[in-house]
Amino acid sequence: MIINVLPLPAAGKTDGGTKPAGRSAIAGRFAGLVGFPHYALSGRFAECAETPAADKDELAEFLNTAEGRAAGFYQRLLVFELKAKLAATD
């Protein structure tokens, strides 16, 4: 079960500044660093009225940061799989 403790802006909306609704990744939290790219690569934002502003370079930057913070086999595996999926995109 996923519980949002803090109210988050809808996908594609800003948090009052110029940052997209991927602020957990922007803040450097591991869950955001892998979660935002996962949802972006899975097409989760495809039906949003405003697609979150994240290009391939930004997703790669998130995943590179996550790679440096990965603690343990499963976190490293997740980052590896997401980087492979990102590399396979056009």
Backbone bond lengths (Angstrom), bond angles and torsions (degrees), N, CA, C in turn:
res aa  C-N    CA-C-N  psi(-1)  N-CA   C-N-CA  omega(-1)  CA-C   N-CA-C  phi
1 M - - - 1.424 - - 1.525 108.96 -
2 I 1.318 116.67 137.79 1.456 122.11 178.77 1.517 108.16 -107.05
3 I 1.322 115.68 128.96 1.455 120.95 179.11 1.518 108.04 -123.07
4 N 1.313 116.54 124.36 1.455 121.51 174.97 1.521 108.03 -88.39
5 V 1.301 116.27 116.12 1.454 120.94 179.65 1.522 110.36 -81.58
6 L 1.315 116.70 -42.18 1.458 121.73 179.07 1.516 109.39 -102.91
7 P 1.308 118.50 143.20 1.460 119.33 176.10 1.528 109.38 -66.53
8 L 1.314 116.18 127.97 1.458 121.39 179.43 1.514 109.58 -108.03
9 P 1.313 117.29 149.03 1.464 118.92 176.19 1.516 109.41 -68.39
10 A 1.302 116.86 152.68 1.459 120.66 176.83 1.520 108.92 -62.66
11 A 1.316 116.27 153.27 1.463 120.57 -179.80 1.521 109.78 -53.74
12 G 1.301 115.29 133.56 1.451 120.58 179.44 1.515 113.50 88.54
13 K 1.306 117.22 -9.49 1.456 120.68 179.16 1.521 108.63 -93.35
14 T 1.291 116.18 161.62 1.458 119.19 179.25 1.511 110.16 -98.79
15 D 1.307 116.06 165.12 1.464 121.09 178.99 1.524 110.81 -95.35
16 G 1.309 116.08 26.88 1.453 120.53 179.99 1.516 111.71 102.66
17 G 1.318 117.18 -15.04 1.456 122.34 177.63 1.510 108.84 -118.84
18 T 1.309 115.97 -140.49 1.455 119.52 -179.02 1.522 111.58 -103.48
19 K 1.317 118.42 3.36 1.447 121.20 -175.16 1.527 110.54 -84.60
20 P 1.340 117.50 135.32 1.463 121.12 179.40 1.521 110.44 -73.85
21 A 1.300 115.75 173.84 1.462 120.86 178.66 1.521 109.10 -74.49
22 G 1.263 117.95 59.16 1.447 126.32 174.11 1.513 105.26 -140.77
23 R 1.325 114.04 31.91 1.459 118.80 -170.73 1.517 112.67 -64.63
24 S 1.326 118.82 -24.59 1.455 120.37 176.40 1.527 109.83 -65.33
25 A 1.325 116.49 -40.23 1.468 120.65 176.74 1.522 110.32 -67.70
26 I 1.314 116.53 -42.43 1.462 120.80 179.85 1.523 110.39 -62.95
27 A 1.341 115.99 -34.83 1.461 120.65 178.69 1.526 112.10 -75.05
28 G 1.330 117.65 -10.01 1.459 121.34 176.46 1.518 115.12 89.20
29 R 1.326 117.91 13.09 1.461 120.13 177.65 1.524 109.15 -74.52
30 F 1.329 116.65 135.63 1.463 120.05 -176.08 1.531 111.66 -56.41
31 A 1.322 116.84 -43.96 1.473 120.10 -179.30 1.528 111.06 -58.56
32 G 1.316 117.47 -39.63 1.454 121.08 178.08 1.517 112.32 -73.38
33 L 1.330 115.81 -36.48 1.470 120.27 -179.05 1.520 112.15 -63.60
34 V 1.324 116.97 -29.70 1.472 119.79 177.28 1.530 111.25 -102.81
35 G 1.336 116.79 -31.05 1.461 119.96 -177.40 1.511 113.44 -68.44
36 F 1.332 116.69 -47.00 1.462 119.62 -178.86 1.531 111.29 -60.98
37 P 1.352 119.42 -48.69 1.470 118.85 176.00 1.532 112.57 -60.74
38 H 1.334 116.85 -38.60 1.467 119.58 179.17 1.526 110.74 -58.68
39 Y 1.321 116.62 -49.88 1.458 119.67 -178.84 1.524 111.86 -67.54
40 A 1.314 117.60 -37.49 1.467 120.72 177.82 1.527 110.68 -64.18
41 L 1.331 116.90 -44.58 1.466 121.05 -178.82 1.522 112.63 -72.98
42 S 1.318 117.02 -23.62 1.464 121.40 179.62 1.523 112.32 -85.58
43 G 1.324 116.96 -1.98 1.456 120.77 178.91 1.514 114.05 81.30
44 R 1.300 117.17 14.26 1.469 121.91 -177.23 1.526 111.94 -59.27
45 F 1.315 117.25 -30.01 1.456 120.84 -176.79 1.527 112.70 -94.91
46 A 1.319 117.87 1.05 1.465 121.77 -174.55 1.527 112.79 -60.19
47 E 1.312 117.55 -33.66 1.457 120.44 -177.18 1.530 113.33 -94.05
48 C 1.318 116.93 3.10 1.459 120.37 179.09 1.522 110.49 -71.87
49 A 1.309 115.29 144.25 1.465 119.66 178.15 1.520 110.25 -60.18
50 E 1.318 115.50 -39.24 1.461 121.18 177.31 1.526 107.35 -125.18
51 T 1.310 116.96 111.12 1.458 120.63 -179.65 1.522 109.66 -68.43
52 P 1.339 117.52 134.05 1.469 119.19 177.35 1.525 111.11 -54.58
53 A 1.302 115.70 139.06 1.455 121.03 -177.53 1.525 110.57 -78.36
54 A 1.320 116.59 91.92 1.461 121.76 176.37 1.518 107.44 -145.96
55 D 1.303 116.03 114.32 1.454 118.43 178.00 1.528 109.59 -94.85
56 K 1.302 115.65 177.13 1.467 121.37 -176.31 1.528 111.73 -58.57
57 D 1.325 117.40 -38.23 1.467 120.62 179.39 1.525 111.88 -65.43
58 E 1.331 116.11 -40.34 1.462 119.41 179.26 1.531 110.58 -67.66
59 L 1.334 116.90 -40.96 1.463 119.87 177.30 1.523 110.54 -62.16
60 A 1.333 116.42 -40.98 1.470 120.39 178.05 1.526 110.90 -63.10
61 E 1.320 116.60 -38.80 1.468 120.45 178.42 1.532 110.59 -64.08
62 F 1.330 116.66 -43.26 1.463 120.11 176.65 1.530 110.41 -58.43
63 L 1.328 116.04 -46.26 1.468 119.87 -177.14 1.523 111.90 -69.72
64 N 1.310 118.13 -34.43 1.465 120.26 176.37 1.529 110.75 -65.15
65 T 1.322 116.01 -39.78 1.463 119.63 176.48 1.524 110.41 -65.43
66 A 1.328 116.16 -43.09 1.469 120.62 178.50 1.522 111.08 -61.09
67 E 1.321 116.57 -37.98 1.468 120.82 179.67 1.527 110.43 -59.61
68 G 1.315 116.91 -40.47 1.450 120.97 179.31 1.521 113.56 -71.90
69 R 1.321 116.57 -20.49 1.467 120.88 -178.71 1.520 113.55 -104.29
70 A 1.321 116.81 -5.08 1.466 120.61 -177.81 1.521 110.27 -61.75
71 A 1.325 114.81 129.30 1.459 121.09 -179.65 1.522 108.36 -118.72
72 G 1.270 116.04 100.42 1.458 119.10 177.48 1.514 113.06 109.33
73 F 1.309 113.09 165.70 1.468 121.76 -175.18 1.523 112.64 -58.89
74 Y 1.321 117.95 -49.63 1.458 120.35 -173.13 1.529 112.69 -69.19
75 Q 1.293 117.91 -35.42 1.465 119.40 175.74 1.521 110.25 -67.14
76 R 1.338 117.30 -42.38 1.473 119.79 177.83 1.528 110.83 -64.07
77 L 1.338 116.51 -39.50 1.461 120.75 178.67 1.526 111.08 -62.97
78 L 1.317 116.62 -44.17 1.460 121.08 178.67 1.524 111.17 -59.53
79 V 1.319 116.74 -46.10 1.464 120.65 179.30 1.531 109.88 -62.91
80 F 1.318 117.55 -43.74 1.463 121.79 178.99 1.533 110.64 -58.00
81 E 1.329 116.31 -46.47 1.473 120.51 -178.46 1.530 111.26 -65.55
82 L 1.316 117.42 -41.26 1.460 120.02 179.30 1.527 111.47 -67.35
83 K 1.329 116.88 -38.27 1.469 119.48 177.66 1.528 110.59 -65.35
84 A 1.328 117.23 -37.78 1.461 120.86 177.35 1.526 110.38 -65.70
85 K 1.319 116.96 -41.70 1.463 121.03 178.58 1.526 110.65 -64.68
86 L 1.329 117.16 -40.52 1.461 120.82 178.27 1.526 111.02 -64.89
87 A 1.314 117.11 -42.20 1.465 121.50 179.38 1.522 112.31 -63.06
88 A 1.331 116.47 -28.22 1.468 121.04 -178.62 1.524 113.01 -82.60
89 T 1.337 117.68 -7.34 1.463 120.35 179.49 1.519 110.34 -80.81
90 D 1.314 114.81 157.63 1.485 119.69 179.40 1.494 111.00 -81.25
